[in-house]
């Protein structure tokens, strides 16, 4: 993905709505946290808001994108006085636990709260990811996970024989029910008790310019299903049409195999509405 922080923060309306809802729930507890971990701080805006809202002794934000980490650190030092006190750690969470950095490994068993907003769906191996999060949570029974994530649109019925390379990937795409089952199984297999597992059908309105900037992110979601890097890279441009159609035409009664091509060609289309399923999870160890 080549989405820079400055671009993302201008149109992340839907993620902010879900983050605000989760933060209201957490703030109502009025709890003092020894350690809060934010997985995927992005541009840092939600992270700083959460750090200000919750009483805590230590706050760590982990992201696998060095551009995002650098941006967050600069924003903290340039905009805040005093700084937020958030520690920003660069770490790829798609790796197994034994490949975590010393900075992350030292946090094992200490987190009272793990918060994540619109990030966890980017990690291909859900069981391995939940193993890492479970290891980070406090072992005294007081650690909890609060996460909002995307259920990726199923492309199975959007792929046509007109694009042979894509037609050969139909078996890789997962239905919403299958994805939900994988998330539930991953939580339970890693010793996490599910307190909330709720799916919300949501709409995300974007301007034409925002949509053009965001389409690479929507396509990147399918890297979790097409896991062979060379295959995914060879298919990225061809995925634009079915991906755009799946999110803008959710019922699929009349599929549009050229949806993205037609959108780009029609400059009169000023904005679009993406239809998304968002999974909200609360679980504890």
Secondary structure, DSSP 4 states (H G I P E B T S, - for coil): ----HHHHTTT-HHHHHHHHHHHHHHHHH-PEEEEEEEE--TTSHHHHHHHHHSEEEEEEEEES-HHHHHHHHHHHHHH-SS---PEEEE--TTS-GGGS-HHHHTTTTTBSEEEEES-GGG-S-HHHHHHHHHHHB-TTTT-EEEEEEEEPPP-TTT--TTSHHHHTTGGG---HHHHHHHHHHHHHHTT-EEEEEEEEEEEEEEEHHHHHHHHHHHHHGGGGTS--HHHHHHHHHHHHHHHHHHHHSTT-TT--TTHHHHHHH-TT--EEEEEEEEEEEEEE-
